Amino acid sequence: MSAAARGAALLALLAASAAGTAQPPPIELSDSSGRRVALGAEQPGLPPRLLVVSDRGGSRFSKRWSRRLVGLEPALRLIDVAHLADVPAVARPLVRRAFRDSPAVLLDWHGALARRFGFEPDRVNVYLLDAAGRLLLAASGGDAEEDLAGVVARLEEALAAGSPP
């Protein structure tokens, strides 16, 4: 994740904290069938959630990332998200149908995760949220094996420590 994106995410979290709310409200996304899911909501007793988010460019290698990251389960819950903020409204029904066979993928039509946590286009972006919905780790990477290995190492470190690295 770029320094600017990390800075924007940090400022958003600091602003929420300064306003007296330790945690911003949950982000609601839907799957291809319209089922709504609240991300960032408190889920006591459940493992941390790892959001794996990519746009069209990042989707070229997001499946490889997800296959590698699924090895971290059950220590965390993996959630795939398609960043679709750049899809014109007129094309959205067609894009939604393209995800019909992938009901486990959440659709972020308005870039809510990007606004909350930062986002690097044409890369896979990952956000680790604890059971209270707080961001523990944000990272991104491209097609290089070193990118994926580095993110996996940081996630394993965060999970082992029970807090952000």
C-alpha positions in Angstrom: 0.0 0.0 0.0 1.4 3.4 -0.9 2.4 5.9 1.8 -0.4 8.2 0.7 -3.0 5.4 1.0 -1.8 4.3 4.4 -1.8 8.0 5.5 -5.4 8.5 4.3 -6.5 5.3 6.2 -4.7 6.3 9.3 -6.2 9.8 9.2 -9.7 8.4 8.8 -9.1 6.1 11.9 -7.6 9.0 13.9 -10.5 11.3 13.0 -13.1 8.7 14.1 -11.2 8.2 17.4 -11.0 12.0 17.9 -14.7 12.3 17.3 -15.3 10.0 20.3 -16.2 7.0 18.3 -13.5 4.4 18.6 -14.7 2.5 15.6 -16.4 3.8 12.5 -19.7 2.3 11.5 -19.7 -1.1 9.6 -19.5 -1.1 5.8 -22.3 -3.0 4.2 -21.7 -4.8 0.9 -23.7 -7.4 -0.9 -23.1 -10.5 -2.8 -24.3 -11.3 -6.4 -27.7 -12.3 -5.1 -28.1 -9.1 -3.1 -27.5 -10.6 0.4 -26.1 -7.8 2.6 -23.1 -8.4 4.8 -21.8 -5.9 7.4 -18.0 -5.7 7.4 -16.3 -4.0 10.3 -19.2 -4.9 12.7 -18.2 -6.4 16.0 -18.3 -10.2 15.9 -17.2 -11.5 19.4 -15.8 -15.0 19.5 -15.2 -15.2 15.8 -11.7 -15.3 14.2 -10.3 -12.2 12.5 -11.6 -11.5 9.0 -9.2 -11.1 6.1 -10.7 -9.1 3.3 -9.0 -9.8 0.0 -10.0 -7.0 -2.4 -9.1 -6.5 -6.0 -10.3 -4.5 -9.0 -10.2 -5.8 -12.6 -6.4 -5.4 -12.8 -5.7 -7.1 -9.5 -8.2 -9.9 -10.3 -5.6 -11.4 -12.7 -3.8 -12.8 -9.8 -6.2 -12.6 -6.9 -7.2 -16.3 -7.2 -3.6 -17.3 -6.7 -3.4 -15.0 -3.6 -6.7 -16.5 -2.2 -5.4 -20.1 -2.7 -2.3 -19.2 -0.7 -4.2 -17.2 2.0 -6.7 -19.9 2.6 -3.9 -21.8 4.2 -4.2 -19.4 7.1 -7.7 -20.6 7.9 -9.1 -21.4 10.5 -7.0 -18.7 12.3 -8.9 -16.2 10.2 -11.9 -16.0 7.9 -11.1 -15.2 4.3 -13.6 -12.9 2.5 -13.1 -12.1 -1.2 -14.3 -8.7 -2.4 -14.5 -7.2 -5.9 -13.8 -3.5 -6.0 -16.2 -2.3 -8.7 -16.4 1.5 -8.1 -15.2 2.2 -11.6 -18.0 0.1 -13.3 -20.5 2.5 -14.9 -24.0 2.2 -13.5 -25.4 1.1 -16.8 -23.0 -1.9 -16.9 -23.6 -3.0 -13.3 -26.4 -5.6 -14.0 -24.2 -7.3 -16.5 -21.3 -7.4 -14.0 -23.5 -8.6 -11.2 -24.6 -11.5 -13.5 -20.9 -12.3 -14.2 -20.5 -12.9 -10.4 -23.6 -15.1 -10.2 -21.5 -18.3 -10.0 -19.4 -16.7 -7.3 -21.8 -16.0 -4.4 -19.0 -15.9 -1.9 -17.6 -12.8 -3.5 -18.8 -9.5 -2.0 -19.3 -6.6 -4.4 -18.1 -3.1 -3.5 -19.9 -0.9 -6.0 -19.1 2.4 -4.3 -15.5 1.9 -3.1 -16.4 1.9 0.5 -13.4 -0.2 1.5 -11.1 1.9 -0.5 -12.3 5.0 1.2 -12.1 3.5 4.7 -8.7 1.6 4.4 -7.0 2.9 1.2 -6.7 1.0 -2.0 -4.0 0.4 -4.7 -5.4 -0.3 -8.1 -4.2 -3.3 -10.2 -3.0 -5.0 -7.1 -4.5 -7.3 -4.5 -5.3 -5.4 -1.3 -5.8 -7.2 2.0 -7.3 -5.8 5.2 -7.2 -7.8 8.5 -10.0 -6.9 10.9 -10.2 -8.2 14.4 -13.4 -9.5 16.1 -14.3 -5.9 17.1 -14.0 -4.7 13.5 -10.7 -2.8 14.0 -8.1 -2.7 11.2 -5.1 -4.7 12.3 -3.2 -4.8 9.0 -3.5 -3.3 5.6 -1.2 -4.5 2.8 -1.2 -4.9 -1.0 0.9 -6.6 -3.6 1.1 -7.5 -7.2 1.9 -10.6 -9.2 5.4 -11.1 -7.8 5.8 -14.1 -5.5 7.8 -11.8 -3.1 4.7 -9.6 -2.7 2.5 -12.5 -1.7 5.2 -14.1 0.5 5.7 -10.8 2.3 2.0 -10.3 3.0 1.6 -13.9 4.2 4.6 -13.4 6.6 3.1 -10.1 8.0 -0.3 -11.9 8.4 1.3 -14.8 10.2 3.1 -12.4 12.5 -0.1 -10.5 13.3 -2.0 -13.7 14.0 0.8 -15.0 16.2 1.0 -11.8 18.2 -2.8 -11.2 18.4 -2.2 -7.6 17.4 -0.9 -5.5 14.5 2.8 -6.1 13.5 
